[in-house]
Amino acid sequence: MTATVTAATAAVPGPPELLPGRADALVDLQSAAGCALVGGRWRYADARVREIGFVELAEPGAPDPLGPGDVPNRTYDIEPHAEGADFDDSSWTVLAPEETMRRLATGRVCFNWYRIAVTIPERVGDLDPTSATVVFEVVVDDYAEVWVDGQMPLALGDSGGHVVSGFNAPNRVVLTRDARPGQRFVIAVFGVNGPISASPRNYIWMRTASLEFHPAPPERSEIERVAGGFEFTEGPVWSPDGALLFSSPNTNAIYRFDPEHERVTVFRSKSGYDGVDIGRYHQPGSNGLVFSPDGLLTICQHGNRRVIRVNPHGDTTVLADRFDGRQLNSPNDLVYRSDGTLYFTDPPFGLPGGFDDPGKELPFSGVYAVGEGVVSLVTDELAGPNGIALSPDERWLYVGDWDPQHKAVMRYDIERGGPGELLRDLTDEPGEDAIDGIEVDQTGRLYVCGPGGIWVLSPEGEKLELIELPEAAHNLAWGDADGRSLYVTAMTGIYRIRRNP
């Protein structure tokens, strides 16, 4: 039995970013009434810079050459470190709520801390706050960092929220999206006078501080458009820090979608190419993204014609750029096996001239494995090997063929080797697209971007479902805390599809 799900009746507009808007209730934390309602009391201390002992960068050739070495040096630190939820601030100055608007700290290059604990009350005016989204907003003159319960997510490309947002700009942090009366949050705000490079002859003060209570979000539609406005999106992967990374091959960037704050930021620019002749390329950027078993981001770079790994310190290692002495075409998609073996596809779609590009060195489009530094060929039998995935037991390697004459999903027995087996041929199905991204769920079902939408196939290749989106789907990744959301990169937008376990 098969089924078709369409987005015709689904709500597909993307959600707004986390910007100020009408709330159901507002608590002013710079008023006595507001602080009394949430049981809050402001405590304050200057912060200072002090010289400390540390060590110089490790010597080249050391096991960790970008980390600390063993040669002593002197550097600087901030004290106190008051971000922790259990930090003892009992000896600090107590500020009346309105005193947070006083000019404080020592002036010029200076820093300070404001701390407050707030508790969700039984009522906020006429509002029962149960299930509400609660946002803490603060504006510090001139910059701020915000810690909640001792946590500040360290995510590349993030801005606003917990980290410095801009000159006198609001920092907006979601405390909870499912409020419960009695919940308690410890908030620590680190203030900075600025601009730091040309220290002003003034001091730090808090312009505003408040809690916003927004209504509980409606039940998610089965298909949601969560971000849009792109040229072409590809290569989604769920990041360990709780966000979706995805590629924009045409504009040479990797973006980060933060579902908590419903915001897209640039994660990595020049993601696939930085050559002077970049104007010749239609898709110079990154394509497939994946995290290794030990948590390192691995990137297919079209323009650079290689696969790289981003190391813990941000430097990169080239995992594959040649086969049999010849340069790869333009690595497209990739997947890791649990033992660390990397598999990737290598059609010429990222080359300026495609199949006819004069710089193309390999006479075929390969599927490769990388293990212990050795690049080996899995197969060269497909014209346009594209999406790639593994079965849950890691026996089968699935590869989709982007070939108008052979819109097929193939599978390869990793242990036995040999030619591939046809799992499903979609060549005669209506729709212009061939086979692009492939994802597999825990039961072994395949989600295949193909003609007409996303084909859900059984492990035996039987059609179970066809999911139709407003625009062509190109790749997929499981995400969200429960792993039940299928994120889809389409032409101009990112979609989220909730699935049952």
N, C-alpha and C positions, 0 to 999 in steps of 0.2 A: 504494500500500500504506500502511495506517495502523497505528498501534500505540498501546496504552494503557499508561502506566506508573503504578502506584499506590504509595502509601506503606504498604500493608498489611504488607509484610515489612521495611520500612525502619526503622532506629532513629531515632525522632523526638524523644526527650527532649532538651531543650536542655542544653548542657554547663554545668558549674558555672563560677562565676567563678574567677579566679586566686587562690584562697585556700590557706592552708596545708593540707597533706594528707600522706598517707603517700607518701614518696618511695622509690625503689629504693636510693638512696644519699644520704648527707648529708656535706658537708665543712664543718667548723667553721673559719671563717677567723679566729677569735680563739684558735686553738690552734696550737702550733708544728707538730704533725703535719699538721694540715689545710693550713696554708700551704706546708709542704714538699711535700705531695702535688701541689699545683697550681703550684708554683714561685712563690708569691706573697710579696711583702715590702711591708708597710705603710710609707708615708711620710706625714709630717704637717707641716702649717704652719697658723699662725693666719692668718685673713683679716681685713682691716680696711677701714673706710670712709674714703675720702679725698675731699676737695672738689676738683672739677674744673670746668673751663670748658665751657660748652655754649651753646645758643641757645634763646631763648623760642619758644613756639608761633607758627607763621606767622600773619600778619594775615588776617582774613576777606577773601575775595576773591582770595587768592593761589592759584596753580595747585594747591597741595596745602595747603589751609587747616588740615588736622589733623596736618600734619607739622612738622618743624623749620623755623623761619624764619631770619632773619639778625641778630636782635638778641641780643648776647651776654648770658649770665647765668651764674650759678654753681649747680652742683648736686652730686650725690654719686655715687660709683661704688665698687664692691668691688674690692680687689686682694689677691692676684693673681687673674687670670683663669686658673684652672688646670684648666678642663674639657677642654681639647684632648688628644687621644690622644698628640700629639708634644710636649706640654709638658715642659720640662726640670725635673724635681723632684729631681735628683741632690744638690742642696745642702740638701734638706729633712731634718728629723729622721727617723731610722729608728725605728719603733716595733716592739717585740716584739709578737707577736699579742695577748697578754693585756694589753698596755699601751693598746690601743684602748679599754679599759674605764676608763682613768683620766679624771678630770675635767680637761678641757683648755680652751683659749682663755682669754680675759681676764675673763670673767664679765659679768653684766648684759647689755646689748645687745652681743652678740658673735657671731662667725662663725668657721668653720674649714674646712679641707680634709683629707680622707683620700684617698689614692690607692693603688691596688694593681693589678698586672697578674696575671692568672691564665691558666693554660694547661690545656686539657683533657688529662688523663693517659690513658695506655693502659688502665689499670684503676682503678676506684674500689672498693676492697674486692674483692668477687667479681663486680662488674659491669663488663661491657664497655660503655662510655658511647656507643658508636657509635649514632647516630640518636636519642639521648635528647633530651628537653627539659631545658635547664639554666636554673634560676631563681636569680638573685641576690636575697637578702633581707637588708635591713639595717633596724635600728631605732635611730634616733638620738634621744637625749634633748636637744632636744625636736622638731625638724623636720629634714627632709633633702630635698635634690634629688640625683638620681643621673644621671650622664653615663656612657655606655658608648661607647667608641671615639670620644669627642668629640661624641656625638649625644645630644640630648634632644628628642624630638618635641614640638612646640608645637601642641597640638590643643585647641581650645575645648571646655570641658566635661570634660576629662580630669582624673582625680584618682588619687592613688596612683601606683604604677609609678615613673616618672622624677620626677614632681613631688611637691610637699608632699602627704602623704597625710592627716595629722592629728596631733594632739598625741601624741607618742610612739607613733605608729602604724607598722606595717611598710610599707616601700617594697619592692615585689616587681617585679622586672624580668626579663623573659625574655631571656636572652643568646642562645639559639639553640633552635630546635625540631628541629634535625637535627645533633646534635653530632658532631664528628670529632676523634679524638685529635690533639693538636698545635695545635688552634685556640687563639688567644690573644685575650684581651679586656682592654682597659684600662678600669678603673672608677675614676671620681672621684666622691666623695661630699662634697657641700657641707652642712655642719652649721650649724644656727641655734639660738640660745638663745631661749626663749620662756616665756610669751607676750611678743611684742615690744612691745605697747602698754603693758604693765606689767612692765618688765624684772625678772626674779627675781634674787635674790642668790645665784645659783649658776652653774654652768658647763656645758659640753657634754661628753657622753660617748656612747659607742656601746654600746648594750645587747646587741645580737646582730649577727652578720654571718656569712652562710653561703651555700653553694652547694647547691642541691637538684638531684638527677638523677632525672627522672621517666621512666617507660617511653615508648618511641616510641608516638605515638597510633595507634590502629587505622586501617585504611583507611576513608576516608569512605564513608558510605552515599550512594546516589545522591540521596536526599532527607533532609535533616537539619533539625531544628528547633533553631535556634541561640539564640533568645531568646523569651520568652513573658511572659504576665501582663498584657497590654495590653487596652484596651477595643476599639480599632480602629486599625489601622496603614495608612499610605498613603505615597505619594510618595517611594520610595527613590531614592537617588543615591549613587554611589561617589565618595568625596571624594579629592582629590589627596593627602591625608595618609595614605591607606591604611585608611580606615574607611568604614562605611556610615552615612549619615544617612537618617533616615526621620521622617515626620510622625505625630503623634497628633492628628488633627483634633478629637476629642471633648474631649481634655484640654489643648489649646492649647499643645502643646510639640513641639519637634524633638529627637529622641534621636540618640545616636551609638553605634553598635555597633563595638567594637574587636575584630576577629577575632584579633589577636595575643594579647590578654589575655582574650578571651572575656568582655567586660564591656560593659554598657550604662550610659551616663551622659547627663544632660540637656545637650544642646548649646545650645538656645535656648528659654527660657520665653516665654510671651505671644507665641507665634510667629505668631498670626493676628489677635488682637484684644485690646485692653486697655480697652474701653469699660465704663462703670459698669453697663450692662444686659447683661453677658455671660451672666447666668443665663437669658436668653431663648433662647440659642443651643444647639442640639444639637451643632453642629460649628463652633465659632468659630475653630479653629486653622488652621494651615497645611495645605496639601494637597500639590500637586506641587512638587518641588524639582529644580533642574538647575543645572549649572555652565556659565557662558558660555564661549565659545572662549578668553577671556583669564583664565579661572579664578575668576570671581566667582559666588558662590552667588546664585541667583535663586529667589524664593519666591512661590507662589500663596497669598494670604491670604484665607480665607473671610470672617471677620468684618469686616475692613477693606475687603473688596471691591476688591482691587487686586493688582497684581504689583509686587514690589519687588526691587531688587538690593542686596546687601550689599557695600559698598565696602571697599577694603583696610584702612582704619582702623576699620571696624566701623560707620560711619554708613551710612544707606540712601538709595537713590534710588528714587522711584516711577517705574516704567516705563509702567504703564498703570493707570488707575482710571476712565476714562470713555470712552465712544464716542458721537460725534455729540451731545456736550453732556450725555449722560445717564450716570448711574453704572452701572458694571458690576454683574452679578449676584453671582457668587462664583467667581472664577477657580479652575479645578480642576486642570489638568495642563498641561505646557508642554515645549517642545523648542526648541533653537537650531539654526539652520543654520550652516554653517562661516563664512559671511560676516557673522555676527552678528545676522541677522534672527531674531526670537523669535516663535514661534507658541504660542498658548494657547487652551484651551477655557473656556467661561464659562456653565455651567448654573447654575440657582438653588439647587442642593442645599445650599449652606451658609447660605442665608437661614433665619431662624426659621420662616417660613411656607412655604418652598419656592416652588413655582410661584404660590401664592396670597398670597405675602407682600405686605402693603400698601406696603412700601418698594421693591418691585421697579419699576425705571424703564424697563427695556427690554422690549419685547413679545415678544422671541425669545431663544433661547439661541445665542450666536454662537461661531464659531471665528475668531480674530483673528491678524493679523500685526503686529509692531511693528518698524519700521525707521526709523532717523534721527529718533526721537522721535514718529513718526506712527503712530497706531493705525488699522489698516484692516481691514475685514471680509472674511474669506475665504468664509464661508458662514453662512447662517442657516436651513438646511434641516433640521437635526436637532433633535429635541426635547430630547435630553440628551447633547450632545457631551461626551465624558469623556476616555478615554485618547487620547494623541496621540504619533506617532512619525514619523520620516523614513526613507525608503529609503536604502541606502548611497550611491547616486549623487545623492541629494537631489532627485530628480525628483518623487517621490510623497510627499505628506503623508497619512499614515494617521490616521483618526479613528474611535474607537469610539462607538457610540450607546447610552447607558444608557436604553433605552426598552423596556418589556416587550412592546410591540407591534412593535418593530423592533430586534431584537438583532443589529445589523449592523456590519461593519467596512467603512468607506468609504475611498476613496482620491481624492486631488485632485491634478491636474497643476499644479504650482506655476508653471511658466512659461506654460502656455496659459490657466490659469484656467478658469472655467466650472463647471458643476455637478459633483458628485462621481459616481464610478463605484462600484457595489456590488462589493466584493471577496469578501465571504462573509457569508451570512445565516444566523444561528444561532437564529432566533426559535423554530423548532419543536424545538430540541434540549432534552432533559430537563435541568431545573435552573432555579432561580428567578432567578439573577443574569442581568443583561444584560451589556453590554460595558463593561469597566472599563479597566485599564491595558494598554498595548501596548509591547512592546520588540522590537527588530529585531537580528538577529545580522549578522556580517560577510558572510554569504552571501546576505542578503536575506530569510531566513526570519523570519516574524512569530511572536511569542509573545503570545497574546491571553488576558487574564483574562475568561472568559466562563462560560456555563452549564456546570456540571459540572467545571470545572477550568481548566487552561491549555491552550489550543488552539495547536498549532504548525502554521502554515500556510505553504505555499510562496508565493513572490511573486505567483503567479497565483491564490492563494486556495484551493488544494487542501489538504485536511486531511492532515497528515503524522503527527500524534501527538496524544494527549490525555493530559496529565499531571494526575493526581488527587492532591490533598492532603487532609489530615485536616480542613481547614476552607477556607472560600471564599477564593480568591486575589483580591487587589484591585489590585496593581501590582507592577512588576518593574524590576530594574536589574542590569546586568552588573557584576561586581566581582571582587576578589582580584587578586593581583599578575599572574597570567597572563590575567585577563579571562575565565576560563572558568566562573566560578560565577555562576549566575543567582539573585539574591536576590529573594525574594518576600515582600511584605507581605500578610499575611492578616488575619483578624479579630483574633485575640489574640496571634499569634506571627509571628516572622520565620523564613523557611525558606531553605535554601541547596540548590541543585540543581547538581551538577557536570555539565557537558556536554562532549562531544568538540569539537575545533576545527571 
